[in-house]
Amino acid sequence: MNILFYIIIGILIVQYSVETILDYLNAKKYGDPVPKELDNLFDAEEYQKSQDYKKTNYSFGLLTSTFSLVLTLGFLLFGGFEWIDSITRSLTDNSMFQALLFFGIILIGSDLITTPFSFYQTFVIEEKFGFNKTTKKTFILDKLKGWLILALLGGGILAMVIWFFQWAGTDFWVYAWVVIAVFTVFMNLFYSKLIVPLFNKQTLLAQGSLKEKIESYAQKVGFELKNIFVIDGSKRSTKANAYFSGFGREKRVTLYDTLINDLEEDEIVAVLAHEVGHYKRKHIIFNLIASVLLTGLTLFILSLFINNPNMSLAIGVSKPSFHAALIGFGILYSPISEITGLVMNYLSRKFEFQADDYAKNTFAAMPLISSLKKLSKKSLSNLTPHSAYVFVHYSHPPLIARIRNLKA
């Protein structure tokens, strides 16, 4: 156990403490008066239900985060990583296979341990408050599909990174960066075509007044739109959503069937106008470039420390290896990730205001306001979040801030 080991312990405890304090501050705001612009959103019974939902999730979140901390600290203090490393070394002498087995055991093992919490969240909490539509069969299949994707994509990228490390030494980060950047762009383009169909059914939006209104708006703002898809979100939840994916010829808009059921046609067009605003303001390209640059920075810093045996010793692994050093580096680097996350969340909130402004100026403010209210009510969202919690965690501004901006 070296000094880095104790720094890692400190980082984990500080992160847990900060998150717990933020959650507590946010929970204390649950009883605040609802802003006057939202006082007609819920009746008394509905608002009590929304408060109960938030309190239940707060208590459950505290339980799961505490369990995660205790599990991680126990793993570090009692040599869990060393134990898994010894298992992988007993199975193969190939360093690449050792790394793949090491991460496979950790990731799948961790997922198995936390599955009861996920099951409870889905089939008890979400069920109790009327959100869950997932069957136990779908839940299990989603897990299995997720593991398969993790093994193929995650394992493939990890194997390539290790191969670059063995071939190019500390310069591996350049080649790894290029591969990950290409993969990131590829997934942005084709995620909806390749990954989404594994979990959901997508169908083209049927001909009718809604499609005509969407196409009319798209033509008005000069937005070439060939693909409007409807996804069966109701297969898992009653919560509604819409998203924009891809760019160039591969761009598409996807509407959840729950969104179509819950909103009026003008409200749906307003939501679409917001998504078009992200595209027109180049937010998608900015986020993609930022993601690639941050990946490059992380890999470069990793290359400076990956050969240091103390990186492996930092998690209690006595024999230095790429995979052990990667775990140690990941935890030590997490404070920097937190800072970059704060910056990206701040920019994301600004982008949301800009997309709202675009929708207001090219379509109308009131349909977007009413759609935001309906979606917030449907999901029992927090109407009075704490400002510190918003600053750290929110990628979207609170509902009241968006409504005030749209009315300005």
Secondary structure, DSSP 4 states (H G I P E B T S, - for coil): --HHHHHHHHHHHHHHHHHHHHHHHHHHGGGSPPPGGGTTSS-HHHHHHHHHHHHHHHHHHHHHHHHHHHHHHHHHHTTHHHHHHHHHHHH-S-HHHHHHHHHHHHHHHHHHHHHHHHHHIIIIIHHHTT-B---HHHHHHHHHHHHHHIIIIIHHHHHHHHHHHHHHGGGHHHHHHHHHHHHHHHHHHHHHHHTHHHH--EEEPPSSHHHHHHHHHHHHTT-----EEEE-GGGTBS---EEEE--GGG-EEEEEHHHHHHS-HHHHHHHHHHHHHHHHTTHHHHHHHHHHHHHHHHHHHHHHHTT-HHHHHTTT-SS--HHHHHHHHHHHHHHHHHHHHHHHHHHHHHHHHHHHHHHHHHT-HHHHHHHHHHHHHHHT--SS--HHHHHHH-SS--HHHHHHHHH-
